[in-house]
Amino acid sequence: MKLAVFAIGSQGDVRPSAALGAGLVAAGHQVRLATLPAFKGLAEEYGMEFAPINIDPYEFITGDIGQSWMRSMDKPGKLAAGFIRAAREMVEELNSDAVRACRGAEALLYNVPLSISGHTVAEALKIPGIPNSVAPYHPTGDFPTLFVPKFPTRSAVANRISGRVAFQVFWMSIRSEMNRWRRSQGGMSALQVRNPLGRMTRDGVPWLYGFSPSVIPAPADWPATARVCGYWFTRPQQGWQPPRGLEEFLAASPRPIYVGFGSMVGSDPEHTMATVREGLRLAGARSVVASGWGGMKSAAVSDQVYALESIPHEWLFPRVAAAVHHGGAGTTAAALRAGVPSIVVPYFYDQFFWGRRLQRLGAAPALIAQRHFTPRLLADAIRAVTSTAAYAKNAQELSRQIAGEDGVREAVKAVEQYLGAISGR
């Protein structure tokens, strides 16, 4: 079949979708990856066609709307308002680009929540749409909703209600802008007020989850269409070589700590780097620091710190003692795959969820909220994960379990089963 994989976001969002696309190619399908121009090489490496989606998530994150949105995570009202503002900025261009990029496909796979146009794009193209995500969205009594990371209760009933309410609020925050675009196309009816999750479940549409059942087992109150497949990992980058001096730095003692916050951009990256440097000094730790989008540029190569912009996690993480990161789904998965404990300093959204999940699994101490991110707390966390054997032991056990899973194969099987079933209707 001719399939389109529509994926928006950072490395941690797009690479899992690319791995899923690669699995579909290996199964004999013709796949087009519709994503940001920066990932064109990734599509070509895996034998996929490439179609550009011309939006700039970095520009959004660093802009006024993005920064305001990131500061609103403990204020549900402001969070929803920020998402509405973001939708107004992006929906028209995103929808139009996605329809153009995915035209000619027989089915569409789209990542949630960043490919917010996926549901409408599939309908506009009159093809089946299959959502996927690397974090859990179905309401459940097992844990609170991702949308309100500081939800204050452990009640199963409250968790389930909060999940339903939060998903509906998310749907309503994009519905008006989607409907505006749909009206401009002619012939497309308005989206219903009620979110489509229930209807998709009744219609048997699978929702593919790209995380390990060893990390989040499928809750008993999830429908059978919510498929926890396992992680979707891409293979190591071809031809990549470590920069000069890095291997010698890693070989020295003590084993270094990784520090990097990926695509997260705080309001004061210089202060963040100063906190990191002082925390490392207090802990007596050496570190590989990746500046990423956050721009921690003040780090310099020394006996204690090796600084670079970015580095493949699958290469580095098996060589470090622990990883200090923002708790993004992709970085969390990489740390677990490598069997290294984490220290999570969340900025935004599902990062709080992953930080707490790692703590519950015994692979990380308690997360450090941004407003409490001090050198002393960082140093204490580094000492804890490097001196308490249980953290590394738990992370290594999870790594062994993840190694025995094949998330891509499970996802491909679910896609083929669904498309085969509806083709015979």
Secondary structure as GFF3:
##gff-version 3
##sequence-region A 1 425
A	DSSP	beta_strand	2	6	.	.	.	ID=ss1
A	DSSP	alpha_helix	11	26	.	.	.	ID=ss2
A	DSSP	beta_strand	30	35	.	.	.	ID=ss3
A	DSSP	three_ten_helix	37	39	.	.	.	ID=ss4
A	DSSP	alpha_helix	40	45	.	.	.	ID=ss5
A	DSSP	beta_strand	49	52	.	.	.	ID=ss6
A	DSSP	alpha_helix	57	62	.	.	.	ID=ss7
A	DSSP	alpha_helix	64	70	.	.	.	ID=ss8
A	DSSP	alpha_helix	76	102	.	.	.	ID=ss9
A	DSSP	beta_strand	107	111	.	.	.	ID=ss10
A	DSSP	alpha_helix	118	125	.	.	.	ID=ss11
A	DSSP	beta_strand	129	133	.	.	.	ID=ss12
A	DSSP	alpha_helix	156	185	.	.	.	ID=ss13
A	DSSP	alpha_helix	197	202	.	.	.	ID=ss14
A	DSSP	beta_strand	207	209	.	.	.	ID=ss15
A	DSSP	beta_strand	226	228	.	.	.	ID=ss16
A	DSSP	alpha_helix	246	251	.	.	.	ID=ss17
A	DSSP	beta_strand	257	260	.	.	.	ID=ss18
A	DSSP	alpha_helix	269	283	.	.	.	ID=ss19
A	DSSP	beta_strand	287	290	.	.	.	ID=ss20
A	DSSP	three_ten_helix	292	294	.	.	.	ID=ss21
A	DSSP	beta_strand	305	308	.	.	.	ID=ss22
A	DSSP	alpha_helix	313	316	.	.	.	ID=ss23
A	DSSP	three_ten_helix	317	319	.	.	.	ID=ss24
A	DSSP	beta_strand	322	325	.	.	.	ID=ss25
A	DSSP	alpha_helix	329	338	.	.	.	ID=ss26
A	DSSP	beta_strand	342	344	.	.	.	ID=ss27
A	DSSP	alpha_helix	350	360	.	.	.	ID=ss28
A	DSSP	three_ten_helix	370	372	.	.	.	ID=ss29
A	DSSP	alpha_helix	375	387	.	.	.	ID=ss30
A	DSSP	alpha_helix	389	403	.	.	.	ID=ss31
A	DSSP	alpha_helix	407	423	.	.	.	ID=ss32
###
